[in-house]
Amino acid sequence: MKRIILYIQQRLSLRLGLQIILIITVIFSVVFDFLFYRSKQYVRQVAIERANQLLDNTVVRINGIMDQTEAVTNYMAAVSSRNLYPDSLLSFTRRVVTNHDFLTGFAISMEPYFFPEMGRYFSAYTLRQDDTITTVREGPFEYFDKIWYSSPRSQGAPCWVDAFDDYNEGTLSARDILTSYCCPMRDASGKFIGSVTARITLKWLSEALTGIKPYPNSSAIMVGRDGTYLVHPDTAKLFNESIFSDAAPEAQRDIDILGKAMLAGRSGMTQTIVDGNEAYIFYRPLERTGWSIAIVCPASDVFSRYNRLLYTVWIIVGIGLLILLFFCYQTVRK
């Protein structure tokens, strides 16, 4: 090391060349730092706009299906209340599922002993399973305390209910987790006489969300009213973990704030640590359900092109400075 320093001190041409390079490097660093700072801010803004646009488009798609589901269910609640015959109700449920391929199932369930000859229970149910559509009068089970029946009864108004497992041993049941839109059915006097329920599998919601790919390693999640995961890339976390319990220790505060904002029905973006890496999370509410969806985008993906450009520019600058040093050395030496 001492020999190198001594060699430089003894060569005027090399000393002058290095001084020139040092001055140019300082100037370049200041200029490039400013330019790349502005470029990074621009890339970040573009990423935010891109993710928000994808989220908005997805919300529109999901809301479109929900609008159709609500319209069909509300209409059938009105029609069914004027055609209160067991065979008619069975026929109605089958017709609805046959004509609307986004529905997994449709049920018209009556109050206890509404049809005395049928006993305590009467629930007409049609279920789509792959390419097969099956219509049955559901077997005797206490459906009156099920969320899809008790919610419209207690609230007295149509509502979406959180996802639930439809499986009941000995009955026609879906293999997937379902969510439902439920509408109370009333007689001419306004008395509650039953519930009309349209059922949608969470699978189509998952497919709609996993199709959001603004970046190669981005992922999508959806949480329910209490923060429980309804859609998540890791299926083991579905219905078992919530956004609050899943946070890394170093990101717990950020995730708590994010989770509360999502459950409050707000939209926005936050920057935090996910799986040990910096990430941007963009979120939107599904207002009529109380659920919220989000895209998780790793910062390395967001700035990948920017980082490649940064490395390329500095390599070119480094090579340029070495060439400049060589010419300075040769010129001063002559």
N, C-alpha and C positions, 0 to 999 in steps of 0.2 A: 504493500500500500504506500509506504514511504517513497519507494522508487518511482511509483506512478506520479505522486505529487511533485517530487523533485523533477521528474521529466517534464511535467506540464509547466513548472516554474521556469525551466530553462528554455522553453520554446515560446517566444513572443507570439508567433502565428497561432499556436494552439490556444494560448491564453486569450487572445483577442477573439478567436473563433468561439470559444466557450462562453465568453462574456456576451457576445452577440446572440448566441443561441439562448442563453439564460434570459436576456431581455425579451426576445421574441416569444419564448415559452411562457413567460409571465403574462405578456399581452394576450397571447392566444388563449391561455387558461381563463383569464377574466372574461374575454369575449365569448368563448365557447361555453363557460359556465352559465352566463346569462342566456345565451341562445338555447342551450339544452334545458335550462330551467323552464323557459317559456314553452319549449317543445313538449316537455313532460306535462306541464299544466294543460296544454292543448290535447295531448293524448288521453289524459285522465278525463277531461271533459267529454271527449268523443266516446270514451268507454261508458261513461255515465249515461249519455244520451242513447247509445246503442242498447245497453241493458234495459233502460227504462222503456224504450220503444218495444223491445221484445216482450217485456212484462205486460205492457199495456195491451199489446196484440193478443197475448195469451188470456188475459182477463176478459177481453171482448169475446174471445172464442168460448170460454167457459160460461160467461154470462149469457151468450146466445143459446147454449144448450139448456141452461137453467130457465131462461125465459120460455122456451118451448115446453119444458117440463111443467112449469107452473101453469101455463095456458091450458095444456091438455088436462091436467089434474083438476083445475078449477072448473073447467067445462064439464068434465065427467061427474064432478060432485053435484053440479046442478042437474044434469041429465039423469043420473042415477036416482036422485031423490024423487023424480017423477015416474020412475019405472022400478018400483020396489018389488021385484019378483026374483027369486033365487036364480032361475035360468037366465034371466036378463042380465043380472049382475055378473054371472060367470062369462056370458058372451061379451059384455062390455070390456072386462079386463083383458080377454084374449085379443079383441079387436085393437085395443090401444097398443099392446106390445107388438102385435104383428105390423102395425102401421108406423111405428116409431122405433127405428133400430137403435137409437141411443139409450132406450130404456132396457134395463135388465129384468125388471118385474113390475107388476101393477096389482094392487090389492084393494078390495072394497070390503071393509070389516064392519059388522053391525054390533049394536049394543046387545047385552045379554037378553036372550029370549025374544029378540025382535021378530023372528019367525018361530012361533011356538012349536010348530010341527018339526022344526029342525033342532030343537033343544036349546041349550044355553049359548052355543057358539054357531056363528055363521060368518065365514070369511072367504070370499071368492078371490082366488090368487092365480095369476099367470106368471110363469117364470121362463126366461130365455136361457138356455144352456147350450152353448155352441150354436148349432144349427137347428136345435130342437126347441119348440115352444110347447109348454105343458100347462094345462089349466085344471085346477082342482078346487074342490071345497076343502079348505085346510082342515086337518084333523083336529080333534078337540084338545086345545091347550089354552092356557090363560094368557091370551094376547092383550088383555085389557090394561095390563101394567107395562107393556112394551112401549118404548119411547116413541115409536111411530104412531101409536094409538093414543097414549096418555097425553102427549104434548099438545096436539090440536084440541083435545077435549078440555084440558085445563086452561089453555091459553085462549080458547074460543076464536082462534084465527089460524089461517094457514101459516106454516113455518117449515124451515129446513131443520133437520135434526143431525146431530153429530153421527159420524160413522159408527156402525155396529155390526156385530157378527150375526148373520141371519140364521145360523144353523140351529135347528131344533130336531132332535132325534125323532124319527118316525114321520117327519113332515117333509114336504117339498121345500128344499133349501138351496140357496146359492152357495157356491164354493168360495166366493170372494167376499171381502168386506164391502158392505153397502152403505150408501147414504140415501136419505129419503126426503122427498118433499111431501108434506102431509096437509090435507085440507079437510076441515070438519064438514060433515054432511048433515043438513038440517031438514026437518019437515016443514010443512007450510006454516006452522006456528012459530018456527024458529028454534025448536027443541033439537038438541044434539041427538042424532040417531046412529052415527057411525063415522068412520074415518076412511078417506080415499087417499091411497098412498102410492106414489110413483117412486121406484127404486132404481138407483144408478150405481153401478160398481165403481169403486175407487180406482179400478184399473185404468179406465179411460182418463181420469184426472191425472194419474201418474204418467200415462203416455203423453198427455198434453204438456205436462211440465217437463218431463225428461227430454222432450223435443226442443226445449229452449237451450241452445248451445251457442252463446255469443263467443265462447273461447273453448279450445280443446278440452281443458280440464275443469270447466265450470260444471256446476250441478244445481239442482233445484230441490227445494223442500216446501212442504205445506204443513202448517200447524193448525190444530183445532182450537176451540174456544179456551181451553186451559193450557195451551202450549204443547200438547202432545203431538208427536209427529204422525201425520196422516200420509205423507209422501216423503220418502227419504232414500238416497242412493243405497244406504245400508238397510236392507229390509228387516234385519234383526232389531232395529230400533223402533219400527212401526208399532205404535200403541203401547210400547214398553218404556220409552224414554221421552222426555220433553226437551224443548230448546233450553230450558233452565238447567237441567241435570246433565246436559251433554257438553257443557263448555269446559275448555281447558282452564286450569287455575289462573294462568296469566291473562286470560280473556274473560273471566267470570263477570267482572263489572260491566264490560262492554256488552256482553251477551244478555245480562239482566236488563240493561237499558233497551237493547234491541227487542227482547221478548216482550217487554211491557208495551213498547211502541206498537209492535205487531198486534198484540191482543187488544190494544186500544183502537185498532182500525186505522192507523196512520200509514202514510207512504214515506219512503225516504231511502237513504243510503248510509251505511256505516262502514268504517274501516277497523278491522280487528284481526286477531290471530285464530286461524282455523287449522286444526291438525298440524300445529307447529309452524305454519307458514302465514305470512301476511296475506289478507284477502279483503275484497270489497263485497259487501252484502247489500243487495238491492231488494226492497220488499214492497208489496202491494196488498191491500185487503180485498177479500171477496165479501163485500159488505152485507149481502143478504144472508150469508151463512155464519158470519162471525169468524171465519177462517182467514188465514193470511198465507200468501205465497212469497217465496224469495228465491233469488239467484245468488249463488256463492261463486265469485270469480277470483281465482288466485291472482295476486298482484304480479307474479312472474309472467302470467299469461297476458295480463292487461298491457304490461310494458315490454313484452318480448321483442316486438319490432323496434321499439325505441332503444332497448339495450343493445340489440344487434347493430343498429345504426351508430350508437355511441362507441362501441368497440371498434367498428370499422373506421370511423373518423379518427379516433386516437391512434390507430395503427398507421393510417395514412399520414397523419401529422408527425408521428414519430419517425417514420421513414423520411419524410420531407426534411425534418430537422437534421437528421444524420447527413443527408445529402448536402444541405446548406452548410453544415459544419465542415464537411470535406472541401467544398468550394472556398469557404472563408479561409481555411487553413492553407490551401494551395495559393490563393490570391495574395495573402499577407506574406507568405514565404517567398514568393517571387519578388 
